[in-house]
Amino acid sequence: EGITLTARVTVPGSTPAGMLDHANRFNRDQAAVFMFEDSGHLVVSDDVILDGGVSEANLEVSLATFSTVLRQNRDFLLRAAGVIP
């Protein structure tokens, strides 16, 4: 049993190739999530395994990590696209 966390990031002005380049560099350094481009969106996905032994604290860490990775990627891509300073 498990949970699949998925988020789509829309980045104005960013190209699919640019998003994939970023995803590949990010995952080479951190390897925390599965990232891919789909129809102009950066898709960030992660699986949380619920094997009956997952504590509330562990689940909290998994959710916080996913949120942080998503925010880092969103901010990087929005800066690259010139949307935010």
Number of C-alpha atoms within 10 A of each C-alpha: 7 10 10 9 14 16 15 17 19 15 22 14 14 19 15 17 11 16 24 18 13 19 22 15 12 17 13 10 8 9 12 14 19 14 23 18 19 12 8 17 19 27 20 21 17 18 14 16 14 12 8 8 8 11 10 9 9 12 14 10 12 16 14 12 15 21 13 12 15 21 13 12 19 18 15 15 24 18 14 18 16 13 13 10 8
